[in-house]
Amino acid sequence: MAMLRATFGMLVLAGLMLAAGSASAGTLRPLGKSDLCLTAEPTNQPGYKLSLKACANSEFQEFRKGQANVLIVAKACVEIIAVDKTRQNLIAAATQCRGLPGQSWTLSRAGLLVGANRLCLVPKGEPVEGGPIAIEQCAEDNAAALDQKWAVYGRL
């Protein structure tokens, strides 16, 4: 009986430790669309494409903050990437963590995910299943920023 109690006690302790560890990750959902999660989709190139998918408790939907305010998902960091030399065409992807300025993010009190040069990570257009993610200049006023806001489920 004592052995059974000790085993049960260790299982409870292990469960608490597991729960505490998982509490440091959270999902990011467009404000008003709690069924959709920001998702890192594997591609045939290094890194991950970011899009909106139905929330499914996937490791590709669990985000956490790292050192230097990096936003980590699936062992990669969310980054602002210039697609061309003019740096006018920007995308977001999850790539190897290197501590670059384009990998630093702040979740504002208003719910904006703000990166380098006050650029925001936003759903492109109406947030829908499979919808793409864009990089846009952060809106200045609260009404204009409504479609740029995220809700965090869990902890970052």
C-alpha positions as CSV (number, residue, x, y, z in Angstrom):
1,M,0.0,0.0,0.0
2,A,2.8,2.4,0.8
3,M,4.4,1.6,-2.5
4,L,1.1,2.4,-4.3
5,R,0.9,5.7,-2.5
6,A,4.4,6.6,-3.4
7,T,3.8,5.7,-7.0
8,F,0.6,7.7,-7.1
9,G,2.4,10.7,-5.5
10,M,5.1,10.6,-8.1
11,L,2.5,10.5,-10.9
12,V,0.7,13.5,-9.5
13,L,4.0,15.4,-9.2
14,A,5.0,14.5,-12.7
15,G,1.6,15.7,-13.9
16,L,2.0,19.0,-12.1
17,M,5.5,19.4,-13.6
18,L,4.1,18.6,-17.1
19,A,1.3,21.1,-16.7
20,A,3.6,23.8,-15.4
21,G,5.9,23.2,-18.4
22,S,3.1,23.4,-20.9
23,A,1.7,26.6,-19.3
24,S,4.6,28.6,-20.9
25,A,3.2,28.1,-24.4
26,G,0.1,29.6,-25.8
27,T,-1.9,29.9,-29.0
28,L,-2.4,33.1,-31.0
29,R,-5.8,33.7,-32.4
30,P,-7.2,36.6,-34.4
31,L,-9.4,38.7,-32.2
32,G,-13.0,37.6,-32.7
33,K,-12.0,34.3,-34.4
34,S,-11.3,31.9,-31.4
35,D,-11.5,28.8,-33.6
36,L,-8.5,29.8,-35.8
37,C,-4.9,29.6,-34.6
38,L,-1.7,31.1,-36.0
39,T,0.0,28.0,-37.4
40,A,3.5,27.2,-38.7
41,E,3.2,24.9,-41.7
42,P,6.2,22.9,-42.8
43,T,7.3,23.6,-46.3
44,N,9.7,21.9,-48.7
45,Q,12.3,24.6,-47.8
46,P,13.9,25.3,-44.5
47,G,11.5,27.0,-42.1
48,Y,7.7,27.2,-41.9
49,K,5.0,29.2,-43.6
50,L,2.6,31.0,-41.3
51,S,-1.2,30.8,-41.8
52,L,-4.5,30.4,-40.0
53,K,-5.7,26.9,-39.3
54,A,-8.4,25.4,-37.1
55,C,-7.0,25.1,-33.6
56,A,-5.9,21.5,-32.9
57,N,-3.5,21.5,-29.9
58,S,-0.6,21.1,-32.3
59,E,3.1,21.8,-31.6
60,F,2.9,24.0,-34.8
61,Q,0.3,26.2,-33.0
62,E,2.1,26.6,-29.6
63,F,4.1,29.8,-29.3
64,R,6.3,30.9,-26.5
65,K,8.6,33.9,-25.9
66,G,12.4,33.3,-26.0
67,Q,15.3,35.4,-25.1
68,A,15.5,38.8,-26.8
69,N,11.7,38.7,-27.3
70,V,11.8,36.1,-30.1
71,L,8.6,34.3,-30.7
72,I,9.2,30.5,-31.0
73,V,7.1,27.9,-32.6
74,A,8.2,24.3,-33.5
75,K,11.8,25.2,-32.6
76,A,11.9,28.1,-35.1
77,C,11.5,31.9,-34.7
78,V,8.9,34.1,-36.3
79,E,10.7,36.5,-38.6
80,I,10.0,39.4,-40.9
81,I,11.6,38.6,-44.2
82,A,12.2,40.8,-47.3
83,V,11.3,38.9,-50.4
84,D,13.1,41.3,-52.8
85,K,16.0,43.8,-52.7
86,T,13.7,46.8,-52.4
87,R,12.5,45.5,-49.0
88,Q,9.0,46.6,-49.9
89,N,7.6,43.1,-50.2
90,L,7.7,41.6,-46.7
91,I,6.5,38.3,-45.4
92,A,6.4,36.5,-42.1
93,A,7.8,33.0,-41.7
94,A,9.2,30.8,-38.9
95,T,12.9,30.3,-39.5
96,Q,16.1,29.3,-37.7
97,C,16.5,31.4,-34.5
98,R,19.4,33.7,-34.9
99,G,18.4,36.7,-32.6
100,L,18.0,39.1,-35.6
101,P,16.1,42.3,-35.2
102,G,13.4,40.9,-37.5
103,Q,12.8,38.1,-35.0
104,S,12.0,40.3,-32.1
105,W,8.3,40.7,-31.2
106,T,6.3,42.5,-28.6
107,L,2.6,41.8,-27.8
108,S,1.2,45.2,-27.0
109,R,-1.4,45.8,-24.4
110,A,-3.8,46.5,-27.2
111,G,-3.2,43.0,-28.7
112,L,-0.9,43.9,-31.6
113,L,2.1,41.7,-32.4
114,V,4.7,44.4,-33.1
115,G,8.0,43.6,-34.8
116,A,10.9,45.6,-36.1
117,N,10.2,49.1,-37.4
118,R,6.7,49.1,-35.9
119,L,5.5,46.4,-38.4
120,C,2.7,44.1,-37.3
121,L,1.9,40.5,-37.9
122,V,-1.7,40.4,-39.2
123,P,-4.1,38.0,-40.9
124,K,-4.2,39.1,-44.6
125,G,-7.8,40.0,-45.3
126,E,-10.7,38.4,-43.4
127,P,-9.4,35.7,-41.0
128,V,-10.4,32.4,-42.5
129,E,-9.2,28.8,-42.5
130,G,-6.0,28.6,-44.5
131,G,-5.8,32.4,-44.6
132,P,-2.4,33.9,-45.1
133,I,-0.4,36.1,-42.7
134,A,1.0,39.4,-43.7
135,I,3.3,42.1,-42.4
136,E,1.8,45.6,-42.3
137,Q,2.5,48.9,-40.7
138,C,0.8,48.9,-37.3
139,A,-2.4,50.9,-37.2
140,E,-2.2,54.1,-35.1
141,D,-5.7,54.3,-33.8
142,N,-7.7,51.6,-31.9
143,A,-10.5,51.3,-34.5
144,A,-8.1,50.9,-37.4
145,A,-6.1,48.3,-35.5
146,L,-9.1,46.0,-34.8
147,D,-8.2,43.6,-37.7
148,Q,-4.5,43.5,-36.5
149,K,-5.3,42.3,-32.9
150,W,-4.5,38.9,-31.5
151,A,-5.9,37.0,-28.5
152,V,-3.5,34.8,-26.5
153,Y,-4.9,31.5,-25.2
154,G,-2.4,30.2,-22.6
155,R,0.8,32.1,-21.8
156,L,3.6,33.5,-23.9
